[in-house]
Amino acid sequence: MRVRIGLLGYGNVGAPLAALIERTRPEIARRTGVDLEVHRVAVRDLDKTRSVPIPSGLGTTDAMGLCSGEEVDLVVEVMGAVDPAHDLLAAALSSGKPVVTANKELMATHGHDLLAAADEAGVDLLFEAAVGGGIPFIRPLRESLMGERIRRVMGIVNGTTNYILDQMTSHGTSYADALAEAQRLGYAEPDPTADVEGHDSAAKAAIIASIAFGAAVTAADVHCEGISGITADDITDAARLGFVVKLLAITEPTDTGIGVRVHPAMVPIDHPLASVHDSFNAVFVEGESVGDLMFYGRGAGSGPTSSALLGDIIDAAVNLSKGAHASVGTLNAVDITPIDEVIGAHSIQIRVDDRPGVLAEVAGAFGAHNVSIRSMEQEGMGSDARLVFITHEAREADVRATLDDLRRLDSVTRIGSVLRVIGSEE
Ligand SMILES: NC(=O)c1ccc[n+]([C@@H]2O[C@H](COP(=O)([O-])OP(=O)(O)OC[C@H]3O[C@@H](n4cnc5c(N)ncnc54)[C@H](OP(=O)(O)O)[C@@H]3O)[C@@H](O)[C@H]2O)c1
């Protein structure tokens, strides 16, 4: 069966994807019985000079015509942004066309309604490339692990921030120098805000939470902190205690709903996520029956992203040829646990006067808020004395109240870095 593809976008991902489809077309047809043909390519500007020209006769600027008309059988969206992609994909689905997209921003804001529209139309909406680039992770979560009770998912889902933190860890580089190097290598945008402030990871966290827990989670639900405040001292201090600092997207069930958040965290050096270097991504899944799993690979780039898109395109085309479609099931409304109620361990550094009774005062501040101390180290003497505490798991609100009390103590001269700690209780 021939499946005519309407490609929305011919940029960094769209152009190599079209070439990949063309290159692999005979092999895919032989193995699956579907003949994938890039039939039309919609872009903003047909007169633009392109390093890879749009094949003759395929270009159009009428993206809506492609999505709502009869000219193509399947729509692949690689144009990015929420608008007009949302209207276009809604039109494609309601006119019975399966859709494959790499658009995390769109899926993190409108995934819920688009997935419902796909279910209603009885067609696929597949989005493997939206999280983790080439890492096949959404499909295993959606299919293989559908029956698994997921205890927690933790992901390093932004290659730029992982590169920056890895440079700081491996070479003692400052944040500013590591960011400049990431920009020089093309890993970071000239305006790096979306990456370094965690917004890109938050969109991906929302998608992961939706699929892991069958919940309607959007990027706005995700508590988000980035890495721009991480210092070289934070990194070396973490290393001295046996940890590395990573930017994590974390989602887990709680007593009242689900928690979903992005923030830097100290990860034990022997945890699999600690060995994710450079700009690589990884998603670590903790399941009740299956135990721990980790998915690892290139989280972006035109090759890995095209590979993930092609896998989805084949899946959708084969399903179309059989009149079938995959489903993520119903995404139910869910209570998002506020960050104050999230339970976790923290590392807290403070500078104190080195005199008798100080330790008891400081310990009293922790005790007053039921934050128990797992370990404490003193470094330096006299006015240089520094205490490094690692707490047991405690409510975030209680840790914050402890910090407020510590700030009020005369003997505490400075609160240094405060970082969440992952995996210290296991
Ligand atoms: N780059 C990656 O490594 C990567 C990885 C994972 C996911 N993604 C996702 O893949 C998508 C595409 O990324 P990209 O890097 O390929 O973007 P890009 O290079 O900026 O290309 C965007 C393409 O979409 C077209 N386009 C934009 N707005 C349009 C509109 N309103 N109507 C018609 N065409 C329009 C552009 O047309 P013109 O060519 O005429 O300007 C261009 O061809 C994004 O959702 C991104 O988040 C990218």
PDBQT file of the ligand as one rigid body, heavy atoms in Angstrom, charges set to zero:
ROOT
HETATM    1  N1  LIG A 501      16.613  20.097  15.769  1.00  0.00    +0.000 N 
HETATM    2  C1  LIG A 501      16.584  19.040  16.594  1.00  0.00    +0.000 C 
HETATM    3  O1  LIG A 501      17.612  18.420  16.908  1.00  0.00    +0.000 OA
HETATM    4  C2  LIG A 501      15.276  18.572  17.172  1.00  0.00    +0.000 A 
HETATM    5  C3  LIG A 501      15.261  17.475  18.055  1.00  0.00    +0.000 A 
HETATM    6  C4  LIG A 501      14.042  17.006  18.552  1.00  0.00    +0.000 A 
HETATM    7  C5  LIG A 501      12.879  17.659  18.189  1.00  0.00    +0.000 A 
HETATM    8  N2  LIG A 501      12.935  18.742  17.351  1.00  0.00    +0.000 N 
HETATM    9  C6  LIG A 501      11.679  19.400  17.011  1.00  0.00    +0.000 C 
HETATM   10  O2  LIG A 501      11.482  19.329  15.592  1.00  0.00    +0.000 OA
HETATM   11  C7  LIG A 501      10.732  20.465  15.155  1.00  0.00    +0.000 C 
HETATM   12  C8  LIG A 501      11.475  21.132  14.012  1.00  0.00    +0.000 C 
HETATM   13  O3  LIG A 501      12.758  21.567  14.434  1.00  0.00    +0.000 OA
HETATM   14  P1  LIG A 501      13.827  22.109  13.391  1.00  0.00    +0.000 P 
HETATM   15  O4  LIG A 501      15.098  22.256  14.168  1.00  0.00    +0.000 OA
HETATM   16  O5  LIG A 501      13.850  21.279  12.143  1.00  0.00    +0.000 OA
HETATM   17  O6  LIG A 501      13.204  23.562  13.036  1.00  0.00    +0.000 OA
HETATM   18  P2  LIG A 501      13.630  24.540  11.836  1.00  0.00    +0.000 P 
HETATM   19  O7  LIG A 501      14.972  24.183  11.297  1.00  0.00    +0.000 OA
HETATM   20  O8  LIG A 501      13.379  25.927  12.337  1.00  0.00    +0.000 OA
HETATM   21  O9  LIG A 501      12.563  24.228  10.677  1.00  0.00    +0.000 OA
HETATM   22  C9  LIG A 501      11.223  24.584  10.763  1.00  0.00    +0.000 C 
HETATM   23  C10 LIG A 501      10.550  24.332   9.407  1.00  0.00    +0.000 C 
HETATM   24  O10 LIG A 501       9.153  24.548   9.558  1.00  0.00    +0.000 OA
HETATM   25  C11 LIG A 501       8.706  25.474   8.579  1.00  0.00    +0.000 C 
HETATM   26  N3  LIG A 501       7.648  26.305   9.177  1.00  0.00    +0.000 N 
HETATM   27  C12 LIG A 501       7.702  27.018  10.329  1.00  0.00    +0.000 A 
HETATM   28  N4  LIG A 501       6.524  27.662  10.538  1.00  0.00    +0.000 NA
HETATM   29  C13 LIG A 501       5.735  27.339   9.495  1.00  0.00    +0.000 A 
HETATM   30  C14 LIG A 501       4.410  27.699   9.126  1.00  0.00    +0.000 A 
HETATM   31  N5  LIG A 501       3.691  28.525   9.888  1.00  0.00    +0.000 N 
HETATM   32  N6  LIG A 501       3.886  27.172   8.000  1.00  0.00    +0.000 NA
HETATM   33  C15 LIG A 501       4.632  26.333   7.215  1.00  0.00    +0.000 A 
HETATM   34  N7  LIG A 501       5.886  25.964   7.505  1.00  0.00    +0.000 NA
HETATM   35  C16 LIG A 501       6.441  26.471   8.635  1.00  0.00    +0.000 A 
HETATM   36  C17 LIG A 501       9.911  26.310   8.211  1.00  0.00    +0.000 C 
HETATM   37  O11 LIG A 501       9.703  26.847   6.905  1.00  0.00    +0.000 OA
HETATM   38  P3  LIG A 501      10.853  27.729   6.162  1.00  0.00    +0.000 P 
HETATM   39  O12 LIG A 501      11.946  26.719   5.839  1.00  0.00    +0.000 OA
HETATM   40  O13 LIG A 501      10.196  28.272   4.963  1.00  0.00    +0.000 OA
HETATM   41  O14 LIG A 501      11.300  28.759   7.171  1.00  0.00    +0.000 OA
HETATM   42  C18 LIG A 501      11.036  25.265   8.304  1.00  0.00    +0.000 C 
HETATM   43  O15 LIG A 501      11.129  24.549   7.081  1.00  0.00    +0.000 OA
HETATM   44  C19 LIG A 501      10.543  21.343  16.410  1.00  0.00    +0.000 C 
HETATM   45  O16 LIG A 501       9.298  21.037  17.003  1.00  0.00    +0.000 OA
HETATM   46  C20 LIG A 501      11.666  20.884  17.322  1.00  0.00    +0.000 C 
HETATM   47  O17 LIG A 501      11.382  21.110  18.702  1.00  0.00    +0.000 OA
HETATM   48  C21 LIG A 501      14.096  19.205  16.831  1.00  0.00    +0.000 A 
ENDROOT
TORSDOF 0
